[in-house]
């Protein structure tokens, strides 16, 4: 029993680290492609410093998304679906701007429009990576089935 718990925890940790690494690489690629998205000081930085900045920004964005989105989803249940679709992009871009401000030494910067694009791409890549890593994970499948069964029981009861 204890070995299974450690294995499950280890898999989850590996998934989180893999998503973080892919998000960091995505952020680095977007900083290279989009001129309005910056991960370096104005006089330039070493690749190591820029990679650290991207890792910091990706981690802060992921953590903010994990903490803020569940609260926002509950709060926005009263918002019509059409408005919510557009609002999601704005809120995700806002979270990215906050994450960039959390990077030490003010190395992260983006225009608001660019932040929306970067946040959308990073969210899509992180979601795809997480889904791909969970495809062959029996424990993730069981947890999903358990959640679905709990929802059905609550509706009936």
C-alpha positions as CSV (number, residue, x, y, z in Angstrom):
1,X,0.0,0.0,0.0
2,X,2.7,2.4,0.9
3,X,4.8,1.6,-2.2
4,X,1.8,2.3,-4.4
5,X,1.3,5.7,-2.7
6,X,5.0,6.6,-3.3
7,X,4.8,5.4,-6.9
8,X,1.7,7.6,-7.4
9,X,3.4,10.6,-5.8
10,X,6.5,10.0,-7.8
11,X,4.6,9.9,-11.1
12,X,2.7,13.1,-10.2
13,X,6.0,14.8,-9.4
14,X,7.6,13.7,-12.6
15,X,4.5,14.9,-14.5
16,X,4.7,18.3,-12.8
17,X,8.4,18.6,-13.5
18,X,7.9,17.6,-17.2
19,X,5.1,20.2,-17.7
20,X,7.3,22.8,-16.0
21,X,10.2,22.0,-18.3
22,X,8.0,22.1,-21.4
23,X,6.4,25.4,-20.2
24,X,9.9,26.8,-19.7
25,X,11.0,25.8,-23.2
26,X,7.8,27.2,-24.6
27,X,8.4,30.5,-22.8
28,X,12.0,30.7,-24.1
29,X,10.8,30.0,-27.7
30,X,8.1,32.6,-27.4
31,X,10.6,35.2,-26.1
32,X,12.7,34.5,-29.1
33,X,9.8,34.8,-31.6
34,X,7.8,37.7,-30.1
35,X,9.8,41.0,-29.9
36,X,7.3,42.4,-27.3
37,X,8.0,39.5,-24.9
38,X,11.2,39.9,-22.9
39,X,13.0,37.5,-20.5
40,X,16.3,39.4,-20.3
41,X,17.5,42.7,-19.0
42,X,18.0,45.5,-21.6
43,X,21.7,44.9,-21.9
44,X,21.3,41.1,-22.4
45,X,21.9,38.1,-20.2
46,X,23.6,34.8,-20.5
47,X,21.6,31.9,-21.7
48,X,21.7,30.4,-18.2
49,X,20.2,33.5,-16.7
50,X,17.6,33.7,-19.4
51,X,16.7,30.0,-18.9
52,X,16.4,30.6,-15.1
53,X,14.2,33.6,-15.8
54,X,12.0,31.5,-18.1
55,X,11.8,28.7,-15.5
56,X,10.9,31.2,-12.8
57,X,8.2,32.8,-15.0
58,X,6.8,29.4,-16.1
59,X,6.7,28.2,-12.5
60,X,5.0,31.3,-11.3
61,X,2.4,31.2,-14.1
62,X,1.7,27.5,-13.5
63,X,1.3,28.0,-9.7
64,X,-0.9,31.1,-10.2
65,X,-3.0,29.2,-12.7
66,X,-3.4,26.3,-10.3
67,X,-4.4,28.5,-7.4
68,X,-6.5,31.2,-9.1
69,X,-8.4,29.3,-11.8
70,X,-10.5,27.1,-9.5
71,X,-11.7,30.1,-7.5
72,X,-12.3,32.1,-10.7
73,X,-14.3,29.3,-12.3
74,X,-16.7,29.2,-9.3
75,X,-17.0,32.9,-9.3
76,X,-17.7,33.1,-13.0
77,X,-20.4,30.5,-13.1
78,X,-22.9,33.4,-13.5
79,X,-21.2,34.9,-16.5
80,X,-22.7,33.9,-19.9
81,X,-20.6,31.4,-21.9
82,X,-19.9,33.8,-24.8
83,X,-18.5,36.5,-22.5
84,X,-16.6,33.9,-20.5
85,X,-14.8,32.6,-23.6
86,X,-13.3,36.0,-24.3
87,X,-12.7,36.7,-20.6
88,X,-10.6,33.5,-20.2
89,X,-8.0,34.9,-22.5
90,X,-7.9,38.3,-20.7
91,X,-7.6,36.6,-17.3
92,X,-4.9,34.2,-18.4
93,X,-2.9,37.1,-19.9
94,X,-3.3,39.0,-16.6
95,X,-2.0,36.0,-14.7
96,X,1.0,35.9,-17.0
97,X,1.7,39.6,-16.4
98,X,1.6,39.0,-12.7
99,X,3.9,36.0,-13.0
100,X,6.4,38.1,-15.0
101,X,6.3,40.8,-12.3
102,X,7.3,38.0,-9.8
103,X,10.5,37.3,-11.6
104,X,13.5,38.9,-9.7
105,X,15.3,41.9,-11.1
106,X,12.4,42.8,-13.4
107,X,13.7,40.6,-16.2
108,X,10.2,39.6,-17.5
109,X,8.1,42.0,-19.5
110,X,5.4,41.8,-22.1
111,X,2.7,44.1,-23.7
112,X,-0.8,43.1,-22.5
113,X,-1.7,41.8,-26.0
114,X,1.5,39.7,-26.2
115,X,0.8,38.4,-22.7
116,X,-2.6,37.1,-23.9
117,X,-0.9,35.3,-26.8
118,X,1.9,33.9,-24.7
119,X,-0.5,32.7,-21.9
120,X,-2.7,31.0,-24.5
121,X,0.2,29.2,-26.1
122,X,1.7,28.2,-22.8
123,X,-1.7,27.0,-21.4
124,X,-2.3,24.9,-24.5
125,X,1.2,23.4,-24.5
126,X,1.0,22.6,-20.7
127,X,-2.4,21.0,-21.1
128,X,-1.3,18.9,-24.0
129,X,1.9,17.8,-22.2
130,X,-0.1,16.9,-19.0
131,X,-2.7,15.0,-21.0
132,X,0.0,13.1,-23.0
133,X,1.8,12.1,-19.8
134,X,-1.5,10.9,-18.2
135,X,-2.6,8.8,-21.1
136,X,-1.0,5.6,-19.9
137,X,-1.4,6.4,-16.2
138,X,-3.9,4.0,-14.7
139,X,-4.1,5.9,-11.4
140,X,-5.1,9.1,-13.3
141,X,-7.8,7.1,-15.1
142,X,-9.1,5.7,-11.8
143,X,-9.2,9.1,-10.2
144,X,-11.2,10.5,-13.2
145,X,-13.7,7.6,-13.0
146,X,-14.0,8.1,-9.3
147,X,-14.7,11.9,-9.7
148,X,-17.3,11.1,-12.4
149,X,-19.0,8.5,-10.1
150,X,-19.1,11.0,-7.2
151,X,-20.8,13.6,-9.4
152,X,-23.4,11.1,-10.5
153,X,-24.0,10.0,-6.9
154,X,-24.5,13.7,-5.8
155,X,-27.0,14.3,-8.5
156,X,-29.1,11.3,-7.6
157,X,-28.8,11.9,-3.8
